[in-house]
Amino acid sequence: MLRGSISSICSINYTNLTNLDLSYNQFSGPLPECWTSMSRLSILNLANNHLSGEISEDLGQSNCLFLSLQLQSNHLVGELPSSLRNCQHLTMLDVGGNQLTGNIPAWIGTNLGS
């Protein structure tokens, strides 16, 4: 049961990391904005923690390689960032169990997974 702020992940060089699963822990606070330093990351699972705040535009950087993005069962708010549209290989997106607002963007059904 890891706990504390997940932002400490930004202080380590993870340029070759492809899969990061930190689900079912007790991380809290906002999602960090350092995803561009993890340029090969394709699977990110931060489900079932206590993360809060908005999902950063940084998550869908222009060279986004995500295949799977699991952020369910946290305390995230706001809308899905439009930058996720850049994740054209994304086939699994789970943000359920949060307090997200707004409509499901039309590009989710047309751009993702094609």
C-alpha positions in Angstrom: 0.0 0.0 0.0 2.0 2.9 -1.3 0.8 6.3 -0.2 1.6 10.0 -0.5 1.9 12.3 -3.5 2.3 10.7 -6.9 4.2 13.8 -8.1 7.5 12.3 -6.8 7.4 10.1 -9.9 8.5 13.2 -11.9 11.9 13.3 -10.2 13.1 10.1 -11.8 14.2 9.6 -15.4 11.7 7.1 -16.9 12.5 7.5 -20.6 12.4 3.8 -21.4 9.4 2.9 -19.2 6.5 1.4 -21.3 4.1 0.1 -18.6 3.3 1.7 -15.3 0.8 0.1 -12.9 0.3 1.9 -9.6 -3.3 0.9 -9.1 -4.8 -0.1 -5.8 -2.6 2.1 -3.6 -3.3 5.2 -1.6 -1.7 7.9 -3.7 -3.3 11.3 -3.3 -3.1 14.7 -4.8 -3.2 15.8 -8.4 -1.9 13.9 -11.4 1.6 15.1 -12.1 2.4 17.0 -15.3 5.6 15.1 -16.3 4.2 12.6 -18.8 6.3 14.1 -21.7 9.4 12.8 -20.0 7.9 9.2 -20.3 7.9 9.3 -24.1 7.6 5.5 -24.5 4.8 4.9 -21.9 2.0 3.0 -23.5 0.1 1.5 -20.5 -0.7 3.7 -17.5 -2.9 2.3 -14.7 -3.5 4.7 -11.7 -6.9 3.2 -10.9 -8.3 3.0 -7.3 -6.2 5.6 -5.6 -7.1 8.9 -4.1 -6.0 11.2 -6.9 -7.7 14.5 -7.3 -7.9 17.5 -9.5 -8.2 17.7 -13.3 -6.6 15.4 -15.8 -3.7 17.4 -17.3 -3.5 18.3 -21.0 0.1 17.0 -20.6 -1.3 13.5 -20.5 -2.1 13.5 -24.2 1.1 15.1 -25.5 1.6 15.3 -29.3 3.6 12.0 -29.4 1.1 10.1 -27.2 1.7 6.3 -27.4 -1.0 5.2 -24.9 -2.7 1.9 -25.6 -4.4 1.8 -22.2 -5.2 4.6 -19.8 -6.9 3.6 -16.6 -7.8 6.4 -14.1 -11.0 5.0 -12.7 -12.1 5.2 -9.1 -10.2 8.3 -8.0 -11.5 11.8 -7.2 -10.8 13.5 -10.6 -12.9 16.4 -11.7 -13.4 18.5 -14.8 -13.6 17.4 -18.4 -11.5 15.0 -20.4 -8.6 17.0 -21.9 -8.8 17.5 -25.6 -5.2 16.5 -25.9 -6.2 12.9 -25.4 -7.3 13.2 -29.1 -3.6 12.8 -29.9 -3.5 9.3 -28.5 -4.5 7.6 -31.7 -3.4 4.1 -30.5 -5.6 4.3 -27.4 -7.9 1.3 -27.2 -8.7 1.3 -23.5 -9.8 4.4 -21.6 -11.5 4.0 -18.2 -12.3 7.1 -16.2 -15.4 5.8 -14.4 -15.9 6.4 -10.7 -14.7 10.0 -10.8 -16.5 13.3 -10.7 -15.8 14.2 -14.3 -18.2 16.7 -16.0 -19.2 17.6 -19.5 -20.1 15.5 -22.5 -18.3 12.6 -23.9 -16.2 14.2 -26.7 -17.2 13.1 -30.3 -13.6 12.2 -31.1 -13.7 9.3 -28.7 -15.9 7.3 -31.1 -14.1 8.4 -34.2 -10.4 9.0 -33.5 -9.5 6.5 -30.8 -8.6 3.0 -31.6 -8.7 3.4 -35.4 
